Amino acid sequence: DEEIRKFWAATGQLGYPYQHLYRLIALTGVRLHEASDASWSEFDLDRRLWVIPPERFKSDCVHIVPLSNAVMQLIEEMPRFGEFLFTINGRRPVNGFQLHKQRLDALMGVTGWVVHDLRRVVRSKLASLKVSDTIAELVIGHGKKGLQRVYDQHGYEAEIREALELWAGLLRDI
């Protein structure tokens, strides 16, 4: 929890776009490039959904991310120019992650972690909140396996939304 506190405080010193990018990853458990390459057209803010298209998602299928109150607040704070959520020039998504990650490490005073570790934090904290394995795996974009994939056609949007709200609440408390 101490490292999570350091992470949140340090991201606050980064400013847009990296502050918002890293916090979106921490709040949703998505992969770095799923977040960094996000376009405004993927977001339905009225329905509070982010729909990551198959061509941008690891398992080549649509990934739906219900947006928690914390994510909605984060999005409301962001400037909106160009096609991408995280951009410097409005024409292409951010890059140069290594440099900004090193700055984040320095601000945190913590090294030896990678951005992908945020997904492990989300998954572990969901388990600590007693979120079912099925829902926790769906939150971080791991699909249903085996016969569950065939027979269980429920989308679990409400359950994922509830899990992400629980996680956002715990993150706020930390």
Salt bridges, closest charged atoms under 4 A:
ASP1 OD1 - LYS125 NZ 2.58
GLU2 OE1 - ARG5 NE 3.22
GLU34 OE2 - ARG31 NH1 2.81
GLU42 OE2 - ARG56 NE 2.72
ASP44 OD2 - ARG47 NH1 3.79
GLU77 OE1 - HIS20 NE2 3.71
ASP105 OD1 - LYS101 NZ 2.68
ASP117 OD1 - ARG120 NH2 2.72
ASP133 OD1 - ARG123 NH2 3.01
GLU137 OE2 - ARG123 NE 2.62
GLU137 OE1 - HIS142 ND1 2.56
ASP152 OD1 - LYS144 NZ 3.98
GLU157 OE2 - ARG161 NH2 3.66
GLU159 OE2 - HIS154 NE2 3.24
GLU165 OE2 - ARG48 NH2 3.54
ASP173 OD1 - ARG172 NH2 3.72
